[in-house]
Amino acid sequence: MLFLFSITWGSVSGWYTPLCLLLGVLYAWLLYRNPVNLDGKVRWALAVLRAIAVAVIAFLLISPLVKSVTYQPQKPLILIAQDNSSSISSFKPKDFDPNTFNNQLAGLKKQLGDDYEVREFNFDWSLHDGLSTSKNGKQTNIAAAIHQLNERFVNQNIGALILATDGLYNQGTDPQYEARNLKTSIYTIALGDTVPRRDLLIGNVNYNKTAYLGNDFIMEVLAEAYQSQGETLRLTVAEDGRTVFTQNIPVNAAVFRKVVPVKLTADKKGVHQFTVKLAPVANELSTENNAETVYIEVLDARQKILLTYGSPHPDISVIKQLVEHNRNYELKAMQLDKFSTVKPGDYGLIILYQITPSDHPALKSFVADSKVPLWYLCGAQSDMIDFNQAQNTIRIIAGRTDVQETFAEPAPGFSLFTLTDSTLNKLNHFPPLLAPFGNYGSAPGASILLKQRIGSVSTNFPLMAFNDADGRRTATLTGEGLWRWNLSEFQDFGNHSAMEEFFSQSIQYLTANSNRQRFRAYPGKSVFDEGENVLLNAELYNDALQLINTPDVNINLKNSNGKNYSYLFSRTWQSYQLNAGTLPVGNYSYTATTQLGKQPFSVKGQFTIKPLNLESRQSTANHRLLYGLAKQSGGQMLQPSQLNQLAALIKKNDNIKTVVYDDQRYSDLIDSKWIFVLILALLTTEWLVRKREGEV
């Protein structure tokens, strides 16, 4: 490190320096031009001291700056990233010894010497410090490793990246795109075997994660065979250990692929394990990739919803599209005059679009005799008198049949269910709906989700509200034009996620049985991947159906081997959440308990943690990818046997060299303490001499 400094100038020119010297000389001449008791030499010495002191003080008034420059050399960084996924050890050539290779890779630091700074890493789904010999990674994400290295060493002198991998990745994007952001040479070490060997594998299983009880569903299996021409593949599918499908497939090519459709029946509710397997053949490279396990949740039935209306409207098709996006819901839309042709008892929710039950005798009779949830949507075609009499959620006092544009504004304090911040923000910026003109009020027990904003004026008029009275849950939306919301969201965001969440959450609340839904505990999803954090949520409602999290919520997990795991939920906002971390592979049942006052609550459920077999799906190394990475970056692809040449290649690369960074700093000269000491020393020396000579 080298340190230099010099004097520079601020807003005043440096040509004022001679004037400072002249001022010092003039001041000394005026002071010592008529000496009395001073000797000639002493008089000249004192005059010099005073001239220098005054000149320095005047010089400081110019505000000179001290420029200091620090030169810091930085050695080139050599980053080593080693693939630690299980495919490296599972599909290695016969002459490849992982331990010997790791020792050679670790010895590269010594070969490069002190002129380079070597940092070592290993990666699977993410980047980890140091080299590793475990080779047990369940996933490979080469792009993520390059991205994390680039972020960690941004603005540093990265000389080269040494990437030791087989080129196989099953997570993330194409590494070649991410490598373009890393402005350095990449030297790839081509691990794995590119020679196709006899191997059978399940390339992919295409399936829906949910099915409905009593329905048939299709599972598509991609069966692959290499160097197995003349063999016969025996494909079997087992559901919870019971074989439900078998097929023999003749192999007629050295590289063989076939998609096999498997038709199955969902005959039992719950999460089911399906094992897809190919029987092994003689001299097969590996049997680990011959089987794949998937999990499918069979739901009891779709929730049927009836949407009835008086006359066609663009909102009808929008509602149907948004509701049926949730696979748990099945919506039937029909005009009111055809209501007699359906069995209303088959439906768990009736949506009334700009009509009331009194508009049809059969509908009126059914609503009066049942507690089916109702969702009223009001608009220009609604009869305000019938509307106010039919529901007790929102009351509209309208003196005329006019409508006005009104924007949606989320109401604070709504707690029946939770919408994401993104959805609430979108609702707040959607185009206006057309609502009946008048004064609005809500029932005492109603929960308001959305209020009206007319122009730029926020009001207390409810736009969307819910109520639970006399054993029936109802919702009321006092505006038409949902098609505007739908188009606006797609135009701005390219999706309908906010509208889908709005309808899904509203319907879920309306159709939930309040006696059973006071306490809910559910996993984030029914099937977790191996190594994934298990997240569970819990919700507790008081007698007024308000979300609370006052009491503790305990949960006990039990796997298929009988091992128990006990946890206490954490409180988040008004609900509960638990991160149980990573758990062993298997099927789990759980029991969550809590107590509100003297009333206990208990909920049971299940979820599954499935093993990851991604690393065994590909056995032939992708050295073409490694060659492309090296070529586009100015590096070179090497075989493991050529690793001893790598240090020489790096040293010969003129782009890999030490970089000297200079750090320039500016400071006011007046802030320097030695200047003050100099002035004080000059004036003090002058005063002492004058004192001794009797001039003071």
PyMOL commands that set and color helices and strands:
alter all, ss='L'
color gray80, all
select helices_A, chain A and resi 14-32+40-61+87-90+98-106+108-115+142-152+175-179+288-290+314-324+336-341+344-346+357-359+361-369+384-390+421-429+482-493+497-511+614-616+623-633+640-652+669-671+673-692
alter helices_A, ss='H'
color red, helices_A
select strands_A, chain A and resi 2-8+65-74+77-83+117-123+127-129+158-165+185-190+199-206+210-212+216-226+232-239+242-250+255-265+270-278+291-299+303-309+329-335+349-353+374-377+394-397+403-410+433-436+439-442+447-454+457-469+472-477+519-523+527-529+535-541+547-548+554-559+564-568+570-572+575-579+586-596+599-610+637-638+659-668
alter strands_A, ss='S'
color yellow, strands_A
deselect
rebuild
show_as cartoon
